């Protein structure tokens, strides 16, 4: 079975809180997706990481 690297990220952007669920087959893919969320100026309020 393939291991998945997952994250739940809550960001504050445009005066509201938005929750994203990110999954990647490597940690680097997951982290790159999170970095792209932050490129738009979002601020991380909550992070939770796990593997499936």
mmCIF file of the N, C-alpha and C atoms, coordinates in Angstrom:
data_MODEL
# 
_entry.id   MODEL 
# 
loop_
_atom_site.group_PDB 
_atom_site.id 
_atom_site.type_symbol 
_atom_site.label_atom_id 
_atom_site.label_alt_id 
_atom_site.label_comp_id 
_atom_site.label_asym_id 
_atom_site.label_entity_id 
_atom_site.label_seq_id 
_atom_site.pdbx_PDB_ins_code 
_atom_site.Cartn_x 
_atom_site.Cartn_y 
_atom_site.Cartn_z 
_atom_site.occupancy 
_atom_site.B_iso_or_equiv 
_atom_site.pdbx_formal_charge 
_atom_site.auth_seq_id 
_atom_site.auth_comp_id 
_atom_site.auth_asym_id 
_atom_site.auth_atom_id 
_atom_site.pdbx_PDB_model_num 
ATOM 1   N N  . UNK A 1 1  ? 0.842   -1.188 0.000  1.00 0.00 ? 1  UNK A N  1 
ATOM 2   C CA . UNK A 1 1  ? 0.000   0.000  0.000  1.00 0.00 ? 1  UNK A CA 1 
ATOM 3   C C  . UNK A 1 1  ? 0.883   1.245  0.000  1.00 0.00 ? 1  UNK A C  1 
ATOM 4   N N  . UNK A 1 2  ? 0.480   2.243  -0.765 1.00 0.00 ? 2  UNK A N  1 
ATOM 5   C CA . UNK A 1 2  ? 1.239   3.478  -0.894 1.00 0.00 ? 2  UNK A CA 1 
ATOM 6   C C  . UNK A 1 2  ? 0.981   4.374  0.308  1.00 0.00 ? 2  UNK A C  1 
ATOM 7   N N  . UNK A 1 3  ? 2.052   4.905  0.868  1.00 0.00 ? 3  UNK A N  1 
ATOM 8   C CA . UNK A 1 3  ? 1.944   5.821  1.998  1.00 0.00 ? 3  UNK A CA 1 
ATOM 9   C C  . UNK A 1 3  ? 1.633   7.221  1.475  1.00 0.00 ? 3  UNK A C  1 
ATOM 10  N N  . UNK A 1 4  ? 0.677   7.901  2.076  1.00 0.00 ? 4  UNK A N  1 
ATOM 11  C CA . UNK A 1 4  ? 0.314   9.265  1.693  1.00 0.00 ? 4  UNK A CA 1 
ATOM 12  C C  . UNK A 1 4  ? 0.662   10.205 2.832  1.00 0.00 ? 4  UNK A C  1 
ATOM 13  N N  . UNK A 1 5  ? 1.187   11.352 2.496  1.00 0.00 ? 5  UNK A N  1 
ATOM 14  C CA . UNK A 1 5  ? 1.509   12.382 3.473  1.00 0.00 ? 5  UNK A CA 1 
ATOM 15  C C  . UNK A 1 5  ? 0.416   13.447 3.395  1.00 0.00 ? 5  UNK A C  1 
ATOM 16  N N  . UNK A 1 6  ? -0.275  13.639 4.490  1.00 0.00 ? 6  UNK A N  1 
ATOM 17  C CA . UNK A 1 6  ? -1.457  14.502 4.512  1.00 0.00 ? 6  UNK A CA 1 
ATOM 18  C C  . UNK A 1 6  ? -1.258  15.675 5.473  1.00 0.00 ? 6  UNK A C  1 
ATOM 19  N N  . UNK A 1 7  ? -2.042  16.707 5.235  1.00 0.00 ? 7  UNK A N  1 
ATOM 20  C CA . UNK A 1 7  ? -2.019  17.874 6.119  1.00 0.00 ? 7  UNK A CA 1 
ATOM 21  C C  . UNK A 1 7  ? -3.379  18.544 6.102  1.00 0.00 ? 7  UNK A C  1 
ATOM 22  N N  . UNK A 1 8  ? -3.740  19.072 7.250  1.00 0.00 ? 8  UNK A N  1 
ATOM 23  C CA . UNK A 1 8  ? -4.904  19.943 7.373  1.00 0.00 ? 8  UNK A CA 1 
ATOM 24  C C  . UNK A 1 8  ? -4.351  21.308 7.750  1.00 0.00 ? 8  UNK A C  1 
ATOM 25  N N  . UNK A 1 9  ? -4.623  22.287 6.927  1.00 0.00 ? 9  UNK A N  1 
ATOM 26  C CA . UNK A 1 9  ? -4.083  23.625 7.122  1.00 0.00 ? 9  UNK A CA 1 
ATOM 27  C C  . UNK A 1 9  ? -5.236  24.612 7.185  1.00 0.00 ? 9  UNK A C  1 
ATOM 28  N N  . UNK A 1 10 ? -5.279  25.390 8.242  1.00 0.00 ? 10 UNK A N  1 
ATOM 29  C CA . UNK A 1 10 ? -6.263  26.466 8.330  1.00 0.00 ? 10 UNK A CA 1 
ATOM 30  C C  . UNK A 1 10 ? -5.512  27.782 8.154  1.00 0.00 ? 10 UNK A C  1 
ATOM 31  N N  . UNK A 1 11 ? -5.949  28.581 7.188  1.00 0.00 ? 11 UNK A N  1 
ATOM 32  C CA . UNK A 1 11 ? -5.293  29.854 6.917  1.00 0.00 ? 11 UNK A CA 1 
ATOM 33  C C  . UNK A 1 11 ? -6.277  30.997 7.086  1.00 0.00 ? 11 UNK A C  1 
ATOM 34  N N  . UNK A 1 12 ? -5.713  32.162 7.367  1.00 0.00 ? 12 UNK A N  1 
ATOM 35  C CA . UNK A 1 12 ? -6.506  33.384 7.455  1.00 0.00 ? 12 UNK A CA 1 
ATOM 36  C C  . UNK A 1 12 ? -6.189  34.208 6.219  1.00 0.00 ? 12 UNK A C  1 
ATOM 37  N N  . UNK A 1 13 ? -7.214  34.420 5.395  1.00 0.00 ? 13 UNK A N  1 
ATOM 38  C CA . UNK A 1 13 ? -7.004  35.120 4.138  1.00 0.00 ? 13 UNK A CA 1 
ATOM 39  C C  . UNK A 1 13 ? -8.264  35.904 3.793  1.00 0.00 ? 13 UNK A C  1 
ATOM 40  N N  . UNK A 1 14 ? -8.077  37.139 3.408  1.00 0.00 ? 14 UNK A N  1 
ATOM 41  C CA . UNK A 1 14 ? -9.203  38.002 3.014  1.00 0.00 ? 14 UNK A CA 1 
ATOM 42  C C  . UNK A 1 14 ? -10.287 38.060 4.088  1.00 0.00 ? 14 UNK A C  1 
ATOM 43  N N  . UNK A 1 15 ? -9.880  38.227 5.338  1.00 0.00 ? 15 UNK A N  1 
ATOM 44  C CA . UNK A 1 15 ? -10.789 38.382 6.477  1.00 0.00 ? 15 UNK A CA 1 
ATOM 45  C C  . UNK A 1 15 ? -11.653 37.157 6.750  1.00 0.00 ? 15 UNK A C  1 
ATOM 46  N N  . UNK A 1 16 ? -11.183 35.971 6.380  1.00 0.00 ? 16 UNK A N  1 
ATOM 47  C CA . UNK A 1 16 ? -11.916 34.751 6.711  1.00 0.00 ? 16 UNK A CA 1 
ATOM 48  C C  . UNK A 1 16 ? -10.937 33.590 6.899  1.00 0.00 ? 16 UNK A C  1 
ATOM 49  N N  . UNK A 1 17 ? -11.382 32.588 7.625  1.00 0.00 ? 17 UNK A N  1 
ATOM 50  C CA . UNK A 1 17 ? -10.590 31.380 7.841  1.00 0.00 ? 17 UNK A CA 1 
ATOM 51  C C  . UNK A 1 17 ? -11.009 30.319 6.826  1.00 0.00 ? 17 UNK A C  1 
ATOM 52  N N  . UNK A 1 18 ? -10.017 29.709 6.174  1.00 0.00 ? 18 UNK A N  1 
ATOM 53  C CA . UNK A 1 18 ? -10.266 28.684 5.170  1.00 0.00 ? 18 UNK A CA 1 
ATOM 54  C C  . UNK A 1 18 ? -9.447  27.451 5.546  1.00 0.00 ? 18 UNK A C  1 
ATOM 55  N N  . UNK A 1 19 ? -10.069 26.274 5.490  1.00 0.00 ? 19 UNK A N  1 
ATOM 56  C CA . UNK A 1 19 ? -9.380  25.023 5.789  1.00 0.00 ? 19 UNK A CA 1 
ATOM 57  C C  . UNK A 1 19 ? -9.107  24.272 4.498  1.00 0.00 ? 19 UNK A C  1 
ATOM 58  N N  . UNK A 1 20 ? -7.847  23.847 4.334  1.00 0.00 ? 20 UNK A N  1 
ATOM 59  C CA . UNK A 1 20 ? -7.431  23.065 3.181  1.00 0.00 ? 20 UNK A CA 1 
ATOM 60  C C  . UNK A 1 20 ? -6.954  21.698 3.661  1.00 0.00 ? 20 UNK A C  1 
ATOM 61  N N  . UNK A 1 21 ? -7.248  20.670 2.886  1.00 0.00 ? 21 UNK A N  1 
ATOM 62  C CA . UNK A 1 21 ? -6.712  19.335 3.125  1.00 0.00 ? 21 UNK A CA 1 
ATOM 63  C C  . UNK A 1 21 ? -5.793  19.020 1.955  1.00 0.00 ? 21 UNK A C  1 
ATOM 64  N N  . UNK A 1 22 ? -4.531  18.729 2.252  1.00 0.00 ? 22 UNK A N  1 
ATOM 65  C CA . UNK A 1 22 ? -3.511  18.515 1.232  1.00 0.00 ? 22 UNK A CA 1 
ATOM 66  C C  . UNK A 1 22 ? -2.976  17.098 1.381  1.00 0.00 ? 22 UNK A C  1 
ATOM 67  N N  . UNK A 1 23 ? -2.821  16.399 0.248  1.00 0.00 ? 23 UNK A N  1 
ATOM 68  C CA . UNK A 1 23 ? -2.272  15.045 0.247  1.00 0.00 ? 23 UNK A CA 1 
ATOM 69  C C  . UNK A 1 23 ? -1.213  14.945 -0.837 1.00 0.00 ? 23 UNK A C  1 
ATOM 70  N N  . UNK A 1 24 ? -0.098  14.291 -0.511 1.00 0.00 ? 24 UNK A N  1 
ATOM 71  C CA . UNK A 1 24 ? 0.956   14.055 -1.490 1.00 0.00 ? 24 UNK A CA 1 
ATOM 72  C C  . UNK A 1 24 ? 1.564   12.689 -1.289 1.00 0.00 ? 24 UNK A C  1 
ATOM 73  N N  . UNK A 1 25 ? 2.206   12.162 -2.335 1.00 0.00 ? 25 UNK A N  1 
ATOM 74  C CA . UNK A 1 25 ? 2.834   10.844 -2.188 1.00 0.00 ? 25 UNK A CA 1 
ATOM 75  C C  . UNK A 1 25 ? 4.221   10.954 -1.562 1.00 0.00 ? 25 UNK A C  1 
ATOM 76  N N  . UNK A 1 26 ? 4.739   12.188 -1.461 1.00 0.00 ? 26 UNK A N  1 
ATOM 77  C CA . UNK A 1 26 ? 5.982   12.436 -0.729 1.00 0.00 ? 26 UNK A CA 1 
ATOM 78  C C  . UNK A 1 26 ? 5.769   13.670 0.156  1.00 0.00 ? 26 UNK A C  1 
ATOM 79  N N  . UNK A 1 27 ? 6.621   13.804 1.171  1.00 0.00 ? 27 UNK A N  1 
ATOM 80  C CA . UNK A 1 27 ? 6.534   14.990 2.026  1.00 0.00 ? 27 UNK A CA 1 
ATOM 81  C C  . UNK A 1 27 ? 6.805   16.257 1.223  1.00 0.00 ? 27 UNK A C  1 
ATOM 82  N N  . UNK A 1 28 ? 7.739   16.167 0.281  1.00 0.00 ? 28 UNK A N  1 
ATOM 83  C CA . UNK A 1 28 ? 8.097   17.332 -0.532 1.00 0.00 ? 28 UNK A CA 1 
ATOM 84  C C  . UNK A 1 28 ? 6.908   17.813 -1.361 1.00 0.00 ? 28 UNK A C  1 
ATOM 85  N N  . UNK A 1 29 ? 6.143   16.889 -1.924 1.00 0.00 ? 29 UNK A N  1 
ATOM 86  C CA . UNK A 1 29 ? 4.960   17.286 -2.706 1.00 0.00 ? 29 UNK A CA 1 
ATOM 87  C C  . UNK A 1 29 ? 3.926   17.959 -1.820 1.00 0.00 ? 29 UNK A C  1 
ATOM 88  N N  . UNK A 1 30 ? 3.717   17.390 -0.633 1.00 0.00 ? 30 UNK A N  1 
ATOM 89  C CA . UNK A 1 30 ? 2.761   17.995 0.301  1.00 0.00 ? 30 UNK A CA 1 
ATOM 90  C C  . UNK A 1 30 ? 3.219   19.397 0.690  1.00 0.00 ? 30 UNK A C  1 
ATOM 91  N N  . UNK A 1 31 ? 4.497   19.537 1.029  1.00 0.00 ? 31 UNK A N  1 
ATOM 92  C CA . UNK A 1 31 ? 5.012   20.828 1.473  1.00 0.00 ? 31 UNK A CA 1 
ATOM 93  C C  . UNK A 1 31 ? 4.996   21.868 0.356  1.00 0.00 ? 31 UNK A C  1 
ATOM 94  N N  . UNK A 1 32 ? 5.237   21.441 -0.878 1.00 0.00 ? 32 UNK A N  1 
ATOM 95  C CA . UNK A 1 32 ? 5.193   22.376 -1.997 1.00 0.00 ? 32 UNK A CA 1 
ATOM 96  C C  . UNK A 1 32 ? 3.773   22.905 -2.205 1.00 0.00 ? 32 UNK A C  1 
ATOM 97  N N  . UNK A 1 33 ? 2.783   22.044 -2.050 1.00 0.00 ? 33 UNK A N  1 
ATOM 98  C CA . UNK A 1 33 ? 1.395   22.479 -2.173 1.00 0.00 ? 33 UNK A CA 1 
ATOM 99  C C  . UNK A 1 33 ? 1.053   23.503 -1.088 1.00 0.00 ? 33 UNK A C  1 
ATOM 100 N N  . UNK A 1 34 ? 1.538   23.269 0.119  1.00 0.00 ? 34 UNK A N  1 
ATOM 101 C CA . UNK A 1 34 ? 1.309   24.220 1.213  1.00 0.00 ? 34 UNK A CA 1 
ATOM 102 C C  . UNK A 1 34 ? 2.000   25.546 0.918  1.00 0.00 ? 34 UNK A C  1 
ATOM 103 N N  . UNK A 1 35 ? 3.223   25.495 0.394  1.00 0.00 ? 35 UNK A N  1 
ATOM 104 C CA . UNK A 1 35 ? 3.946   26.720 0.039  1.00 0.00 ? 35 UNK A CA 1 
ATOM 105 C C  . UNK A 1 35 ? 3.187   27.538 -0.995 1.00 0.00 ? 35 UNK A C  1 
ATOM 106 N N  . UNK A 1 36 ? 2.551   26.872 -1.931 1.00 0.00 ? 36 UNK A N  1 
ATOM 107 C CA . UNK A 1 36 ? 1.775   27.598 -2.954 1.00 0.00 ? 36 UNK A CA 1 
ATOM 108 C C  . UNK A 1 36 ? 0.572   28.300 -2.345 1.00 0.00 ? 36 UNK A C  1 
ATOM 109 N N  . UNK A 1 37 ? -0.014  27.700 -1.318 1.00 0.00 ? 37 UNK A N  1 
ATOM 110 C CA . UNK A 1 37 ? -1.113  28.380 -0.623 1.00 0.00 ? 37 UNK A CA 1 
ATOM 111 C C  . UNK A 1 37 ? -0.614  29.675 0.023  1.00 0.00 ? 37 UNK A C  1 
ATOM 112 N N  . UNK A 1 38 ? 0.589   29.621 0.571  1.00 0.00 ? 38 UNK A N  1 
ATOM 113 C CA . UNK A 1 38 ? 1.122   30.770 1.291  1.00 0.00 ? 38 UNK A CA 1 
ATOM 114 C C  . UNK A 1 38 ? 1.661   31.851 0.369  1.00 0.00 ? 38 UNK A C  1 
ATOM 115 N N  . UNK A 1 39 ? 1.927   31.523 -0.886 1.00 0.00 ? 39 UNK A N  1 
ATOM 116 C CA . UNK A 1 39 ? 2.411   32.530 -1.838 1.00 0.00 ? 39 UNK A CA 1 
ATOM 117 C C  . UNK A 1 39 ? 1.406   33.659 -2.033 1.00 0.00 ? 39 UNK A C  1 
ATOM 118 N N  . UNK A 1 40 ? 0.149   33.370 -1.825 1.00 0.00 ? 40 UNK A N  1 
ATOM 119 C CA . UNK A 1 40 ? -0.902  34.375 -2.006 1.00 0.00 ? 40 UNK A CA 1 
ATOM 120 C C  . UNK A 1 40 ? -1.058  35.287 -0.795 1.00 0.00 ? 40 UNK A C  1 
ATOM 121 N N  . UNK A 1 41 ? -0.191  35.142 0.203  1.00 0.00 ? 41 UNK A N  1 
ATOM 122 C CA . UNK A 1 41 ? -0.231  36.013 1.363  1.00 0.00 ? 41 UNK A CA 1 
ATOM 123 C C  . UNK A 1 41 ? -1.077  35.506 2.515  1.00 0.00 ? 41 UNK A C  1 
ATOM 124 N N  . UNK A 1 42 ? -1.488  34.244 2.465  1.00 0.00 ? 42 UNK A N  1 
ATOM 125 C CA . UNK A 1 42 ? -2.275  33.671 3.557  1.00 0.00 ? 42 UNK A CA 1 
ATOM 126 C C  . UNK A 1 42 ? -1.386  33.463 4.789  1.00 0.00 ? 42 UNK A C  1 
ATOM 127 N N  . UNK A 1 43 ? -2.009  33.510 5.943  1.00 0.00 ? 43 UNK A N  1 
ATOM 128 C CA . UNK A 1 43 ? -1.304  33.305 7.213  1.00 0.00 ? 43 UNK A CA 1 
ATOM 129 C C  . UNK A 1 43 ? -1.820  32.011 7.835  1.00 0.00 ? 43 UNK A C  1 
ATOM 130 N N  . UNK A 1 44 ? -0.901  31.101 8.182  1.00 0.00 ? 44 UNK A N  1 
ATOM 131 C CA . UNK A 1 44 ? -1.304  29.825 8.772  1.00 0.00 ? 44 UNK A CA 1 
ATOM 132 C C  . UNK A 1 44 ? -1.772  30.046 10.202 1.00 0.00 ? 44 UNK A C  1 
ATOM 133 N N  . UNK A 1 45 ? -2.955  29.539 10.502 1.00 0.00 ? 45 UNK A N  1 
ATOM 134 C CA . UNK A 1 45 ? -3.520  29.620 11.840 1.00 0.00 ? 45 UNK A CA 1 
ATOM 135 C C  . UNK A 1 45 ? -3.420  28.272 12.556 1.00 0.00 ? 45 UNK A C  1 
ATOM 136 N N  . UNK A 1 46 ? -3.471  27.167 11.805 1.00 0.00 ? 46 UNK A N  1 
ATOM 137 C CA . UNK A 1 46 ? -3.482  25.825 12.388 1.00 0.00 ? 46 UNK A CA 1 
ATOM 138 C C  . UNK A 1 46 ? -2.876  24.849 11.383 1.00 0.00 ? 46 UNK A C  1 
ATOM 139 N N  . UNK A 1 47 ? -2.055  23.901 11.875 1.00 0.00 ? 47 UNK A N  1 
ATOM 140 C CA . UNK A 1 47 ? -1.460  22.868 11.035 1.00 0.00 ? 47 UNK A CA 1 
ATOM 141 C C  . UNK A 1 47 ? -1.589  21.518 11.729 1.00 0.00 ? 47 UNK A C  1 
ATOM 142 N N  . UNK A 1 48 ? -1.920  20.490 10.967 1.00 0.00 ? 48 UNK A N  1 
ATOM 143 C CA . UNK A 1 48 ? -1.968  19.131 11.483 1.00 0.00 ? 48 UNK A CA 1 
ATOM 144 C C  . UNK A 1 48 ? -1.459  18.208 10.386 1.00 0.00 ? 48 UNK A C  1 
ATOM 145 N N  . UNK A 1 49 ? -0.428  17.392 10.687 1.00 0.00 ? 49 UNK A N  1 
ATOM 146 C CA . UNK A 1 49 ? 0.163   16.497 9.715  1.00 0.00 ? 49 UNK A CA 1 
ATOM 147 C C  . UNK A 1 49 ? -0.035  15.054 10.133 1.00 0.00 ? 49 UNK A C  1 
ATOM 148 N N  . UNK A 1 50 ? -0.248  14.151 9.140  1.00 0.00 ? 50 UNK A N  1 
ATOM 149 C CA . UNK A 1 50 ? -0.354  12.726 9.419  1.00 0.00 ? 50 UNK A CA 1 
ATOM 150 C C  . UNK A 1 50 ? -0.062  11.932 8.153  1.00 0.00 ? 50 UNK A C  1 
ATOM 151 N N  . UNK A 1 51 ? 0.077   10.620 8.305  1.00 0.00 ? 51 UNK A N  1 
ATOM 152 C CA . UNK A 1 51 ? 0.262   9.741  7.151  1.00 0.00 ? 51 UNK A CA 1 
ATOM 153 C C  . UNK A 1 51 ? -0.868  8.741  7.104  1.00 0.00 ? 51 UNK A C  1 
ATOM 154 N N  . UNK A 1 52 ? -1.185  8.295  5.905  1.00 0.00 ? 52 UNK A N  1 
ATOM 155 C CA . UNK A 1 52 ? -2.219  7.276  5.705  1.00 0.00 ? 52 UNK A CA 1 
ATOM 156 C C  . UNK A 1 52 ? -1.603  6.091  4.997  1.00 0.00 ? 52 UNK A C  1 
# 
